[in-house]
Amino acid sequence: MTNFDGTRSTIYVNRNSATLDNSDGTSSTINFFGDHSNLIWTDGTQSSVFHNGSSSRINNPGGKQFIISHRKNRSSFLTTDGAHAITHFFGNIKECRYIDKIDVLIHMNWLVQKKAANAALNNIGTIE
């Protein structure tokens, strides 16, 4: 998968988990437990995720919540940093088995990368 900044990420799916490895060496993991999951962010923070088919709710330790809307071949969510959408192209039915959970992993990875990019921009000083 190619990220918004041109870097690449790879997703590995094992029985009840998926790991997203970024080209910068960071990774995040989601563990599946039926209708809920545990998301471990690139910084080690853990979030609870609840899936109900058409949406997933991510509860962060600080109390912030995110809602991801799932459709057949697309998912999206809104933040103060903007909207993020994913469109899927499946080669076979097996590829979409855990798609709602993997979408959470991709969306939250985007959010972390976007926040890091914004922080880097805010730290750039002006030359006098």
N, CA, C and O atoms as a GROMACS GRO file, in nm:
protein
  512
    1MET      N    1   0.085  -0.116   0.000
    1MET     CA    2   0.000   0.000   0.000
    1MET      C    3   0.090   0.123   0.000
    1MET      O    4   0.195   0.123   0.064
    2THR      N    5   0.049   0.228  -0.072
    2THR     CA    6   0.124   0.353  -0.075
    2THR      C    7   0.053   0.455   0.012
    2THR      O    8  -0.069   0.473   0.000
    3ASN      N    9   0.126   0.523   0.099
    3ASN     CA   10   0.070   0.623   0.190
    3ASN      C   11   0.066   0.760   0.123
    3ASN      O   12   0.124   0.780   0.016
    4PHE      N   13  -0.002   0.855   0.187
    4PHE     CA   14  -0.020   0.989   0.132
    4PHE      C   15   0.111   1.061   0.106
    4PHE      O   16   0.118   1.147   0.019
    5ASP      N   17   0.215   1.027   0.182
    5ASP     CA   18   0.344   1.096   0.167
    5ASP      C   19   0.440   1.021   0.074
    5ASP      O   20   0.557   1.057   0.065
    6GLY      N   21   0.391   0.917   0.007
    6GLY     CA   22   0.473   0.841  -0.086
    6GLY      C   23   0.543   0.721  -0.025
    6GLY      O   24   0.597   0.638  -0.098
    7THR      N   25   0.544   0.711   0.109
    7THR     CA   26   0.605   0.594   0.173
    7THR      C   27   0.515   0.473   0.152
    7THR      O   28   0.399   0.486   0.113
    8ARG      N   29   0.570   0.356   0.178
    8ARG     CA   30   0.493   0.233   0.159
    8ARG      C   31   0.473   0.160   0.291
    8ARG      O   32   0.555   0.169   0.382
    9SER      N   33   0.363   0.089   0.299
    9SER     CA   34   0.333   0.006   0.415
    9SER      C   35   0.291  -0.132   0.366
    9SER      O   36   0.237  -0.147   0.257
   10THR      N   37   0.316  -0.232   0.449
   10THR     CA   38   0.279  -0.370   0.417
   10THR      C   39   0.192  -0.424   0.530
   10THR      O   40   0.222  -0.401   0.647
   11ILE      N   41   0.086  -0.496   0.495
   11ILE     CA   42  -0.004  -0.554   0.594
   11ILE      C   43   0.013  -0.705   0.593
   11ILE      O   44   0.007  -0.769   0.488
   12TYR      N   45   0.034  -0.761   0.712
   12TYR     CA   46   0.044  -0.906   0.730
   12TYR      C   47  -0.073  -0.951   0.815
   12TYR      O   48  -0.097  -0.896   0.922
   13VAL      N   49  -0.147  -1.051   0.768
   13VAL     CA   50  -0.262  -1.102   0.842
   13VAL      C   51  -0.230  -1.242   0.892
   13VAL      O   52  -0.195  -1.331   0.814
   14ASN      N   53  -0.243  -1.261   1.023
   14ASN     CA   54  -0.234  -1.393   1.085
   14ASN      C   55  -0.372  -1.425   1.139
   14ASN      O   56  -0.457  -1.336   1.145
   15ARG      N   57  -0.396  -1.544   1.178
   15ARG     CA   58  -0.527  -1.590   1.223
   15ARG      C   59  -0.616  -1.481   1.284
   15ARG      O   60  -0.718  -1.447   1.226
   16ASN      N   61  -0.580  -1.427   1.398
   16ASN     CA   62  -0.665  -1.331   1.468
   16ASN      C   63  -0.598  -1.196   1.487
   16ASN      O   64  -0.629  -1.124   1.582
   17SER      N   65  -0.508  -1.161   1.397
   17SER     CA   66  -0.443  -1.030   1.408
   17SER      C   67  -0.393  -0.986   1.271
   17SER      O   68  -0.378  -1.066   1.179
   18ALA      N   69  -0.367  -0.858   1.261
   18ALA     CA   70  -0.306  -0.801   1.141
   18ALA      C   71  -0.204  -0.698   1.187
   18ALA      O   72  -0.228  -0.623   1.282
   19THR      N   73  -0.090  -0.694   1.120
   19THR     CA   74   0.015  -0.598   1.152
   19THR      C   75   0.044  -0.515   1.028
   19THR      O   76   0.056  -0.568   0.918
   20LEU      N   77   0.055  -0.385   1.047
   20LEU     CA   78   0.089  -0.294   0.940
   20LEU      C   79   0.230  -0.243   0.966
   20LEU      O   80   0.254  -0.175   1.066
   21ASP      N   81   0.323  -0.275   0.876
   21ASP     CA   82   0.462  -0.231   0.888
   21ASP      C   83   0.486  -0.115   0.792
   21ASP      O   84   0.461  -0.127   0.672
   22ASN      N   85   0.533  -0.003   0.846
   22ASN     CA   86   0.565   0.114   0.764
   22ASN      C   87   0.710   0.108   0.719
   22ASN      O   88   0.793   0.044   0.783
   23SER      N   89   0.741   0.176   0.609
   23SER     CA   90   0.878   0.176   0.557
   23SER      C   91   0.975   0.248   0.649
   23SER      O   92   1.097   0.232   0.634
   24ASP      N   93   0.924   0.328   0.744
   24ASP     CA   94   1.014   0.397   0.838
   24ASP      C   95   1.050   0.310   0.959
   24ASP      O   96   1.118   0.357   1.050
   25GLY      N   97   1.004   0.185   0.960
   25GLY     CA   98   1.037   0.093   1.069
   25GLY      C   99   0.931   0.085   1.178
   25GLY      O  100   0.942  -0.001   1.265
   26THR      N  101   0.831   0.172   1.176
   26THR     CA  102   0.724   0.166   1.276
   26THR      C  103   0.619   0.064   1.233
   26THR      O  104   0.610   0.028   1.116
   27SER      N  105   0.542   0.017   1.330
   27SER     CA  106   0.435  -0.077   1.297
   27SER      C  107   0.322  -0.063   1.398
   27SER      O  108   0.342  -0.013   1.509
   28SER      N  109   0.204  -0.107   1.358
   28SER     CA  110   0.090  -0.112   1.448
   28SER      C  111   0.020  -0.245   1.425
   28SER      O  112   0.032  -0.305   1.318
   29THR      N  113  -0.054  -0.290   1.527
   29THR     CA  114  -0.118  -0.422   1.522
   29THR      C  115  -0.261  -0.412   1.571
   29THR      O  116  -0.291  -0.336   1.663
   30ILE      N  117  -0.349  -0.490   1.510
   30ILE     CA  118  -0.485  -0.503   1.559
   30ILE      C  119  -0.511  -0.651   1.586
   30ILE      O  120  -0.485  -0.736   1.500
   31ASN      N  121  -0.563  -0.681   1.705
   31ASN     CA  122  -0.597  -0.817   1.745
   31ASN      C  123  -0.749  -0.830   1.741
   31ASN      O  124  -0.819  -0.748   1.801
   32PHE      N  125  -0.802  -0.933   1.673
   32PHE     CA  126  -0.945  -0.951   1.655
   32PHE      C  127  -1.003  -1.042   1.762
   32PHE      O  128  -0.946  -1.146   1.794
   33PHE      N  129  -1.116  -1.001   1.819
   33PHE     CA  130  -1.190  -1.083   1.916
   33PHE      C  131  -1.338  -1.076   1.884
   33PHE      O  132  -1.415  -1.019   1.962
   34GLY      N  133  -1.380  -1.130   1.773
   34GLY     CA  134  -1.521  -1.125   1.735
   34GLY      C  135  -1.563  -0.985   1.696
   34GLY      O  136  -1.512  -0.929   1.599
   35ASP      N  137  -1.658  -0.927   1.772
   35ASP     CA  138  -1.708  -0.794   1.738
   35ASP      C  139  -1.628  -0.680   1.800
   35ASP      O  140  -1.669  -0.564   1.792
   36HIS      N  141  -1.515  -0.712   1.863
   36HIS     CA  142  -1.428  -0.605   1.914
   36HIS      C  143  -1.282  -0.642   1.887
   36HIS      O  144  -1.249  -0.758   1.862
   37SER      N  145  -1.198  -0.542   1.893
   37SER     CA  146  -1.055  -0.560   1.865
   37SER      C  147  -0.974  -0.474   1.960
   37SER      O  148  -1.026  -0.384   2.025
   38ASN      N  149  -0.847  -0.504   1.967
   38ASN     CA  150  -0.751  -0.424   2.043
   38ASN      C  151  -0.649  -0.371   1.943
   38ASN      O  152  -0.582  -0.449   1.875
   39LEU      N  153  -0.637  -0.239   1.934
   39LEU     CA  154  -0.545  -0.175   1.840
   39LEU      C  155  -0.424  -0.125   1.917
   39LEU      O  156  -0.438  -0.051   2.014
   40ILE      N  157  -0.304  -0.164   1.873
   40ILE     CA  158  -0.180  -0.115   1.934
   40ILE      C  159  -0.115  -0.023   1.832
   40ILE      O  160  -0.069  -0.068   1.727
   41TRP      N  161  -0.111   0.106   1.864
   41TRP     CA  162  -0.060   0.209   1.773
   41TRP      C  163   0.092   0.201   1.762
   41TRP      O  164   0.156   0.128   1.837
   42THR      N  165   0.148   0.276   1.668
   42THR     CA  166   0.292   0.276   1.645
   42THR      C  167   0.370   0.320   1.768
   42THR      O  168   0.485   0.281   1.785
   43ASP      N  169   0.309   0.402   1.854
   43ASP     CA  170   0.378   0.450   1.975
   43ASP      C  171   0.353   0.360   2.097
   43ASP      O  172   0.399   0.393   2.207
   44GLY      N  173   0.281   0.248   2.078
   44GLY     CA  174   0.254   0.156   2.188
   44GLY      C  175   0.122   0.181   2.259
   44GLY      O  176   0.080   0.098   2.340
   45THR      N  177   0.056   0.292   2.230
   45THR     CA  178  -0.074   0.322   2.289
   45THR      C  179  -0.175   0.216   2.243
   45THR      O  180  -0.170   0.170   2.129
   46GLN      N  181  -0.267   0.178   2.332
   46GLN     CA  182  -0.368   0.079   2.297
   46GLN      C  183  -0.507   0.142   2.297
   46GLN      O  184  -0.538   0.226   2.381
   47SER      N  185  -0.589   0.100   2.202
   47SER     CA  186  -0.726   0.148   2.190
   47SER      C  187  -0.820   0.029   2.177
   47SER      O  188  -0.784  -0.074   2.121
   48SER      N  189  -0.940   0.045   2.230
   48SER     CA  190  -1.045  -0.055   2.213
   48SER      C  191  -1.125  -0.020   2.089
   48SER      O  192  -1.155   0.096   2.064
   49VAL      N  193  -1.159  -0.121   2.011
   49VAL     CA  194  -1.235  -0.100   1.888
   49VAL      C  195  -1.358  -0.191   1.891
   49VAL      O  196  -1.347  -0.310   1.923
   50PHE      N  197  -1.474  -0.135   1.858
   50PHE     CA  198  -1.598  -0.211   1.854
   50PHE      C  199  -1.652  -0.207   1.712
   50PHE      O  200  -1.668  -0.099   1.655
   51HIS      N  201  -1.682  -0.324   1.654
   51HIS     CA  202  -1.728  -0.336   1.516
   51HIS      C  203  -1.874  -0.378   1.516
   51HIS      O  204  -1.914  -0.468   1.590
   52ASN      N  205  -1.956  -0.313   1.432
   52ASN     CA  206  -2.095  -0.356   1.420
   52ASN      C  207  -2.136  -0.374   1.274
   52ASN      O  208  -2.255  -0.363   1.243
   53GLY      N  209  -2.043  -0.402   1.186
   53GLY     CA  210  -2.075  -0.425   1.045
   53GLY      C  211  -2.061  -0.300   0.961
   53GLY      O  212  -1.970  -0.290   0.879
   54SER      N  213  -2.151  -0.203   0.980
   54SER     CA  214  -2.147  -0.082   0.898
   54SER      C  215  -2.054   0.025   0.955
   54SER      O  216  -2.025   0.123   0.887
   55SER      N  217  -2.008   0.007   1.078
   55SER     CA  218  -1.915   0.105   1.136
   55SER      C  219  -1.828   0.040   1.243
   55SER      O  220  -1.858  -0.067   1.295
   56SER      N  221  -1.719   0.108   1.272
   56SER     CA  222  -1.630   0.068   1.382
   56SER      C  223  -1.606   0.191   1.467
   56SER      O  224  -1.584   0.300   1.414
   57ARG      N  225  -1.608   0.174   1.598
   57ARG     CA  226  -1.583   0.284   1.692
   57ARG      C  227  -1.451   0.257   1.764
   57ARG      O  228  -1.433   0.152   1.825
   58ILE      N  229  -1.360   0.353   1.756
   58ILE     CA  230  -1.230   0.341   1.820
   58ILE      C  231  -1.230   0.430   1.942
   58ILE      O  232  -1.254   0.551   1.930
   59ASN      N  233  -1.205   0.374   2.060
   59ASN     CA  234  -1.197   0.449   2.185
   59ASN      C  235  -1.051   0.459   2.227
   59ASN      O  236  -0.988   0.358   2.258
   60ASN      N  237  -0.998   0.580   2.228
   60ASN     CA  238  -0.860   0.601   2.270
   60ASN      C  239  -0.853   0.622   2.420
   60ASN      O  240  -0.952   0.664   2.481
   61PRO      N  241  -0.737   0.594   2.482
   61PRO     CA  242  -0.723   0.609   2.627
   61PRO      C  243  -0.756   0.751   2.676
   61PRO      O  244  -0.806   0.766   2.788
   62GLY      N  245  -0.730   0.852   2.597
   62GLY     CA  246  -0.758   0.990   2.637
   62GLY      C  247  -0.904   1.029   2.628
   62GLY      O  248  -0.939   1.143   2.658
   63GLY      N  249  -0.990   0.936   2.586
   63GLY     CA  250  -1.132   0.964   2.576
   63GLY      C  251  -1.179   1.004   2.437
   63GLY      O  252  -1.299   1.017   2.414
   64LYS      N  253  -1.087   1.025   2.344
   64LYS     CA  254  -1.125   1.063   2.208
   64LYS      C  255  -1.178   0.940   2.134
   64LYS      O  256  -1.123   0.830   2.147
   65GLN      N  257  -1.285   0.960   2.057
   65GLN     CA  258  -1.344   0.851   1.979
   65GLN      C  259  -1.339   0.884   1.831
   65GLN      O  260  -1.349   1.000   1.791
   66PHE      N  261  -1.324   0.781   1.751
   66PHE     CA  262  -1.332   0.793   1.606
   66PHE      C  263  -1.434   0.692   1.557
   66PHE      O  264  -1.443   0.581   1.610
   67ILE      N  265  -1.511   0.729   1.456
   67ILE     CA  266  -1.608   0.640   1.395
   67ILE      C  267  -1.568   0.621   1.248
   67ILE      O  268  -1.553   0.718   1.174
   68ILE      N  269  -1.551   0.497   1.208
   68ILE     CA  270  -1.520   0.464   1.069
   68ILE      C  271  -1.644   0.400   1.008
   68ILE      O  272  -1.699   0.304   1.063
   69SER      N  273  -1.688   0.454   0.894
   69SER     CA  274  -1.803   0.399   0.822
   69SER      C  275  -1.754   0.300   0.717
   69SER      O  276  -1.663   0.332   0.639
   70HIS      N  277  -1.814   0.181   0.714
   70HIS     CA  278  -1.775   0.077   0.619
   70HIS      C  279  -1.886   0.057   0.516
   70HIS      O  280  -2.004   0.049   0.551
   71ARG      N  281  -1.848   0.049   0.390
   71ARG     CA  282  -1.938   0.009   0.283
   71ARG      C  283  -1.875  -0.110   0.213
   71ARG      O  284  -1.768  -0.156   0.253
   72LYS      N  285  -1.939  -0.161   0.111
   72LYS     CA  286  -1.890  -0.284   0.045
   72LYS      C  287  -1.744  -0.273   0.002
   72LYS      O  288  -1.663  -0.358   0.039
   73ASN      N  289  -1.708  -0.173  -0.076
   73ASN     CA  290  -1.572  -0.160  -0.128
   73ASN      C  291  -1.504  -0.032  -0.083
   73ASN      O  292  -1.404   0.009  -0.144
   74ARG      N  293  -1.555   0.031   0.022
   74ARG     CA  294  -1.502   0.161   0.062
   74ARG      C  295  -1.526   0.184   0.210
   74ARG      O  296  -1.625   0.137   0.266
   75SER      N  297  -1.436   0.258   0.274
   75SER     CA  298  -1.458   0.301   0.412
   75SER      C  299  -1.402   0.442   0.427
   75SER      O  300  -1.316   0.484   0.350
   76SER      N  301  -1.453   0.514   0.526
   76SER     CA  302  -1.408   0.653   0.545
   76SER      C  303  -1.430   0.697   0.688
   76SER      O  304  -1.508   0.638   0.762
   77PHE      N  305  -1.357   0.804   0.726
   77PHE     CA  306  -1.382   0.869   0.854
   77PHE      C  307  -1.336   1.014   0.847
   77PHE      O  308  -1.255   1.050   0.762
   78LEU      N  309  -1.390   1.095   0.937
   78LEU     CA  310  -1.359   1.238   0.942
   78LEU      C  311  -1.286   1.270   1.070
   78LEU      O  312  -1.318   1.216   1.176
   79THR      N  313  -1.188   1.360   1.061
   79THR     CA  314  -1.120   1.414   1.179
   79THR      C  315  -1.104   1.563   1.158
   79THR      O  316  -1.140   1.616   1.053
   80THR      N  317  -1.051   1.631   1.257
   80THR     CA  318  -1.023   1.773   1.241
   80THR      C  319  -0.911   1.795   1.140
   80THR      O  320  -0.897   1.905   1.086
   81ASP      N  321  -0.831   1.690   1.112
   81ASP     CA  322  -0.724   1.698   1.013
   81ASP      C  323  -0.773   1.670   0.872
   81ASP      O  324  -0.695   1.680   0.777
   82GLY      N  325  -0.899   1.635   0.856
   82GLY     CA  326  -0.953   1.608   0.724
   82GLY      C  327  -1.020   1.472   0.715
   82GLY      O  328  -1.031   1.400   0.814
   83ALA      N  329  -1.063   1.440   0.594
   83ALA     CA  330  -1.130   1.312   0.569
   83ALA      C  331  -1.029   1.213   0.513
   83ALA      O  332  -0.931   1.251   0.448
   84HIS      N  333  -1.054   1.087   0.539
   84HIS     CA  334  -0.969   0.981   0.485
   84HIS      C  335  -1.060   0.871   0.434
   84HIS      O  336  -1.150   0.826   0.506
   85ALA      N  337  -1.038   0.826   0.311
   85ALA     CA  338  -1.121   0.721   0.252
   85ALA      C  339  -1.031   0.614   0.191
   85ALA      O  340  -0.921   0.642   0.144
   86ILE      N  341  -1.080   0.492   0.193
   86ILE     CA  342  -1.010   0.378   0.134
   86ILE      C  343  -1.106   0.311   0.035
   86ILE      O  344  -1.223   0.288   0.067
   87THR      N  345  -1.057   0.281  -0.084
   87THR     CA  346  -1.133   0.203  -0.182
   87THR      C  347  -1.061   0.071  -0.201
   87THR      O  348  -0.939   0.068  -0.216
   88HIS      N  349  -1.137  -0.039  -0.200
   88HIS     CA  350  -1.079  -0.173  -0.207
   88HIS      C  351  -1.102  -0.237  -0.343
   88HIS      O  352  -1.205  -0.215  -0.408
   89PHE      N  353  -1.005  -0.315  -0.385
   89PHE     CA  354  -1.016  -0.398  -0.504
   89PHE      C  355  -0.976  -0.539  -0.463
   89PHE      O  356  -0.860  -0.563  -0.430
   90PHE      N  357  -1.072  -0.632  -0.463
   90PHE     CA  358  -1.046  -0.766  -0.414
   90PHE      C  359  -1.023  -0.865  -0.528
   90PHE      O  360  -1.094  -0.863  -0.629
   91GLY      N  361  -0.922  -0.951  -0.511
   91GLY     CA  362  -0.897  -1.057  -0.608
   91GLY      C  363  -0.986  -1.177  -0.582
   91GLY      O  364  -1.023  -1.249  -0.674
   92ASN      N  365  -1.021  -1.199  -0.454
   92ASN     CA  366  -1.109  -1.310  -0.419
   92ASN      C  367  -1.176  -1.281  -0.285
   92ASN      O  368  -1.140  -1.186  -0.215
   93ILE      N  369  -1.275  -1.362  -0.251
   93ILE     CA  370  -1.356  -1.338  -0.131
   93ILE      C  371  -1.275  -1.349  -0.002
   93ILE      O  372  -1.309  -1.282   0.096
   94LYS      N  373  -1.170  -1.430   0.000
   94LYS     CA  374  -1.089  -1.445   0.121
   94LYS      C  375  -1.023  -1.313   0.161
   94LYS      O  376  -1.002  -1.287   0.280
   95GLU      N  377  -0.992  -1.229   0.062
   95GLU     CA  378  -0.924  -1.104   0.091
   95GLU      C  379  -1.009  -1.008   0.174
   95GLU      O  380  -0.955  -0.921   0.241
   96CYS      N  381  -1.141  -1.022   0.170
   96CYS     CA  382  -1.226  -0.926   0.241
   96CYS      C  383  -1.278  -0.980   0.374
   96CYS      O  384  -1.369  -0.920   0.432
   97ARG      N  385  -1.225  -1.092   0.422
   97ARG     CA  386  -1.275  -1.154   0.544
   97ARG      C  387  -1.268  -1.061   0.666
   97ARG      O  388  -1.365  -1.050   0.740
   98TYR      N  389  -1.156  -0.994   0.686
   98TYR     CA  390  -1.138  -0.907   0.803
   98TYR      C  391  -1.128  -0.760   0.762
   98TYR      O  392  -1.063  -0.680   0.829
   99ILE      N  393  -1.193  -0.724   0.652
   99ILE     CA  394  -1.170  -0.592   0.595
   99ILE      C  395  -1.206  -0.478   0.690
   99ILE      O  396  -1.136  -0.377   0.692
  100ASP      N  397  -1.313  -0.491   0.769
  100ASP     CA  398  -1.348  -0.382   0.861
  100ASP      C  399  -1.238  -0.361   0.965
  100ASP      O  400  -1.209  -0.248   1.003
  101LYS      N  401  -1.177  -0.469   1.010
  101LYS     CA  402  -1.070  -0.457   1.110
  101LYS      C  403  -0.941  -0.403   1.048
  101LYS      O  404  -0.872  -0.321   1.109
  102ILE      N  405  -0.910  -0.449   0.928
  102ILE     CA  406  -0.791  -0.399   0.859
  102ILE      C  407  -0.809  -0.252   0.822
  102ILE      O  408  -0.712  -0.175   0.825
  103ASP      N  409  -0.931  -0.212   0.786
  103ASP     CA  410  -0.957  -0.070   0.758
  103ASP      C  411  -0.926   0.017   0.878
  103ASP      O  412  -0.868   0.124   0.863
  104VAL      N  413  -0.962  -0.029   0.998
  104VAL     CA  414  -0.931   0.046   1.120
  104VAL      C  415  -0.780   0.064   1.131
  104VAL      O  416  -0.733   0.173   1.162
  105LEU      N  417  -0.706  -0.041   1.105
  105LEU     CA  418  -0.560  -0.036   1.111
  105LEU      C  419  -0.505   0.066   1.012
  105LEU      O  420  -0.417   0.145   1.047
  106ILE      N  421  -0.555   0.066   0.890
  106ILE     CA  422  -0.507   0.159   0.786
  106ILE      C  423  -0.545   0.302   0.820
  106ILE      O  424  -0.460   0.391   0.812
  107HIS      N  425  -0.670   0.326   0.859
  107HIS     CA  426  -0.715   0.462   0.891
  107HIS      C  427  -0.637   0.520   1.009
  107HIS      O  428  -0.595   0.636   1.005
  108MET      N  429  -0.617   0.442   1.113
  108MET     CA  430  -0.546   0.493   1.230
  108MET      C  431  -0.397   0.514   1.200
  108MET      O  432  -0.336   0.605   1.257
  109ASN      N  433  -0.340   0.433   1.114
  109ASN     CA  434  -0.202   0.455   1.070
  109ASN      C  435  -0.192   0.589   0.996
  109ASN      O  436  -0.098   0.666   1.016
  110TRP      N  437  -0.291   0.616   0.910
  110TRP     CA  438  -0.295   0.743   0.838
  110TRP      C  439  -0.303   0.859   0.938
  110TRP      O  440  -0.233   0.960   0.923
  111LEU      N  441  -0.387   0.844   1.039
  111LEU     CA  442  -0.404   0.951   1.138
  111LEU      C  443  -0.273   0.980   1.210
  111LEU      O  444  -0.237   1.096   1.228
  112VAL      N  445  -0.201   0.876   1.251
  112VAL     CA  446  -0.073   0.894   1.320
  112VAL      C  447   0.028   0.963   1.228
  112VAL      O  448   0.097   1.055   1.270
  113GLN      N  449   0.035   0.919   1.102
  113GLN     CA  450   0.128   0.980   1.007
  113GLN      C  451   0.091   1.125   0.978
  113GLN      O  452   0.180   1.211   0.968
  114LYS      N  453  -0.037   1.153   0.966
  114LYS     CA  454  -0.084   1.290   0.939
  114LYS      C  455  -0.050   1.381   1.056
  114LYS      O  456  -0.004   1.494   1.036
  115LYS      N  457  -0.071   1.334   1.179
  115LYS     CA  458  -0.038   1.415   1.296
  115LYS      C  459   0.112   1.441   1.304
  115LYS      O  460   0.154   1.551   1.339
  116ALA      N  461   0.194   1.341   1.270
  116ALA     CA  462   0.339   1.359   1.271
  116ALA      C  463   0.381   1.461   1.166
  116ALA      O  464   0.468   1.544   1.191
  117ALA      N  465   0.319   1.455   1.048
  117ALA     CA  466   0.351   1.551   0.942
  117ALA      C  467   0.310   1.692   0.984
  117ALA      O  468   0.385   1.787   0.960
  118ASN      N  469   0.193   1.707   1.046
  118ASN     CA  470   0.148   1.839   1.092
  118ASN      C  471   0.240   1.892   1.202
  118ASN      O  472   0.271   2.011   1.203
  119ALA      N  473   0.284   1.806   1.292
  119ALA     CA  474   0.374   1.848   1.400
  119ALA      C  475   0.507   1.895   1.341
  119ALA      O  476   0.564   1.994   1.387
  120ALA      N  477   0.556   1.825   1.240
  120ALA     CA  478   0.682   1.864   1.176
  120ALA      C  479   0.667   2.001   1.110
  120ALA      O  480   0.758   2.083   1.116
  121LEU      N  481   0.553   2.025   1.046
  121LEU     CA  482   0.530   2.155   0.982
  121LEU      C  483   0.520   2.267   1.085
  121LEU      O  484   0.569   2.378   1.061
  122ASN      N  485   0.459   2.238   1.198
  122ASN     CA  486   0.444   2.340   1.303
  122ASN      C  487   0.577   2.373   1.370
  122ASN      O  488   0.592   2.481   1.426
  123ASN      N  489   0.674   2.283   1.364
  123ASN     CA  490   0.805   2.306   1.425
  123ASN      C  491   0.903   2.378   1.334
  123ASN      O  492   1.013   2.412   1.376
  124ILE      N  493   0.863   2.402   1.210
  124ILE     CA  494   0.951   2.474   1.118
  124ILE      C  495   0.945   2.622   1.153
  124ILE      O  496   0.838   2.682   1.150
  125GLY      N  497   1.059   2.680   1.185
  125GLY     CA  498   1.064   2.822   1.222
  125GLY      C  499   1.082   2.911   1.101
  125GLY      O  500   1.108   2.863   0.990
  126THR      N  501   1.067   3.037   1.121
  126THR     CA  502   1.089   3.133   1.013
  126THR      C  503   1.230   3.188   1.022
  126THR      O  504   1.286   3.200   1.130
  127ILE      N  505   1.286   3.220   0.908
  127ILE     CA  506   1.420   3.278   0.903
  127ILE      C  507   1.406   3.428   0.900
  127ILE      O  508   1.332   3.483   0.818
  128GLU      N  509   1.477   3.495   0.988
  128GLU     CA  510   1.469   3.642   0.992
  128GLU      C  511   1.588   3.705   0.929
  128GLU      O  512   1.597   3.828   0.924
   0.00000   0.00000   0.00000
